[in-house]
Amino acid sequence: MSLKKNIIANYVSQLYVTAVGILILPFYIKHLGAEAYGLVGFFVLLQAWFNLLDLGLTPTISRETARFKAGVMSALSFRQIYRALSLIFLFIAVVGGISLFLLAEILANNWLQFDSLSLFSVVIAIKIMAAIVALRWLCGLYRGVITGSESLIWLSYFNIAVATFRTVGVFPIMFKFGFTISVFFIYQLFIALLESLILFYKSRILLPKLSKFSEPIGWSVKPLMPVLKFSMTIAFTASIWVLVTQTDKLILSSILPLAEYGYFTLAVLVAGGIMIISGPISNALLPRMTSLFAQEKHLEMLAIYRNATQFVAVIAGSCAITMFFCAENLLYAWTGDLHLSHFVAPILRLYVIGNGFLVIAAFPYYLQYAKGNLKYHLYGNLILVGILVPLIVLAAKYYGAIGAGYTWMTINFLFLIFWVAFIHYKIEPGLHLKWLFNDVFILIFPAACIGYFFNSLNFSYSTRLDSFLILLIVGIPVLLTSLLCSPLIRKYINKKYLTKVVV
């Protein structure tokens, strides 16, 4: 199977799933109401925290599947590892699902804040969430087998289909049976059950047949011992990431009324688009930089590192600046709801800038990965969690979503300025100032000035089309300014066009 086709299919499905999830949100809020959508946001939060229980198991089964397909391990050894992981996945799904089911009334009574929804409907919704979360958890095992087998094109088509049914397909059902939170979650449970059955069937096809083995597979978890170190390393970094990105949402889910929490969830989801921009770049950057470092092509590795920084700074930076200055225009053009736009815009501005700092601050990880030494990455994440989590708790408790937003933005800015400088000093002395000013600052600062100038013109808007046009009027000059300030882009233009003119 072509690697290029797999990568393209993976990106297309990722972008589609993200886009359809974002575009459908205004319809959820319109038909379900802000408070009910807040409950949907709480459901997303539960899934994210449930991932803490992964313990590196999903990447492990994916890696072992790939090793089996490459002929590195026997079919019997692979099936033994698969069965051991199946037992662990099933145990966690049952215990986690039942625990959440039993906690439904406590969460509804003592954690969530709601007015228009009935206590009964909220309790029922949380109990259904428990079943959905458990089913989707099991899907991780099956997806790992499919990914390790490099059946990514099939998986991409499947993800697109599931995302469509999950987000868009619910509306005909609610038109028929009513726009209630119970109908919404019952439908989601049905889709989760169907998804898990199809993935289970597909993964079974890819597994070596049991009839091939002359000796029993057994029911022991001992086959996992050799891969335990890999699993724990992945588990630790994944757990840190969940703590960093989800603590504010967890705290605010108990402080804010569900309606306001729904608005907050919407703002964070839109701001998360900045993070998605850097995903394809990192996936392509890591293997290339690792390869160049292994070949002792140090200067080429640094050149790719700096060029990729400029690319992300241009794209993610321009998006963050435009969304900061045009937050209300973006939200109104998207939702058509003035009240929502006014309420959400201040939160969106803070999170989008914080995410902009974060995608740039992530670059030293790529350098550490290429050199095979992640100790500073682990130290940095521990420090980040140690500072961010208590501050988020205090800020959210006393100042709500705005306080959490200011904390998120400030901590990520300080992390970029100080910790990234320390990492560069340790692993690549002499790089940091050139990287910070030539590859980041001179691309971002002029674009921010242009954004400020156009925003100061105070364009008025009365329709969603007006808001969209204002978004373009600000966004296009911001992007062009950032492009022209990039040494990489200027060099490309000079080589591609100006040299031909001179000749």
HELIX and SHEET records of a PDB file:
HELIX    1   1 LEU A    3  LEU A   23  1                                  21    
HELIX    2   2 LEU A   25  LEU A   32  1                                   8    
HELIX    3   3 ALA A   34  PHE A   50  1                                  17    
HELIX    4   4 ASN A   51  ASP A   54  5                                   4    
HELIX    5   5 LEU A   57  LYS A   69  1                                  13    
HELIX    6   6 ALA A   75  LEU A  102  1                                  28    
HELIX    7   7 ALA A  104  ASN A  110  1                                   7    
HELIX    8   8 LEU A  119  GLY A  148  1                                  30    
HELIX    9   9 LEU A  152  THR A  167  1                                  16    
HELIX   10  10 VAL A  170  PHE A  177  1                                   8    
HELIX   11  11 ILE A  181  LEU A  206  1                                  26    
HELIX   12  12 LEU A  210  LYS A  212  5                                   3    
HELIX   13  13 LYS A  222  VAL A  227  5                                   6    
HELIX   14  14 LEU A  228  ILE A  255  1                                  28    
HELIX   15  15 LEU A  258  ALA A  271  1                                  14    
HELIX   16  16 GLY A  273  ALA A  294  1                                  22    
HELIX   17  17 HIS A  298  PHE A  325  1                                  28    
HELIX   18  18 ALA A  327  THR A  335  1                                   9    
HELIX   19  19 LEU A  338  ALA A  361  1                                  24    
HELIX   20  20 PHE A  363  LYS A  371  1                                   9    
HELIX   21  21 LYS A  375  LEU A  414  1                                  40    
HELIX   22  22 PHE A  415  TRP A  419  3                                   5    
HELIX   23  23 VAL A  420  ILE A  427  1                                   8    
HELIX   24  24 HIS A  432  LEU A  436  1                                   5    
HELIX   25  25 PHE A  437  PHE A  441  3                                   5    
HELIX   26  26 ILE A  442  SER A  456  1                                  15    
HELIX   27  27 ARG A  464  CYS A  485  1                                  22    
HELIX   28  28 PRO A  487  ILE A  493  1                                   7    
HELIX   29  29 ASN A  494  LEU A  498  3                                   5    
HELIX   30  30 THR A  499  VAL A  502  1                                   4    
END                                                                             
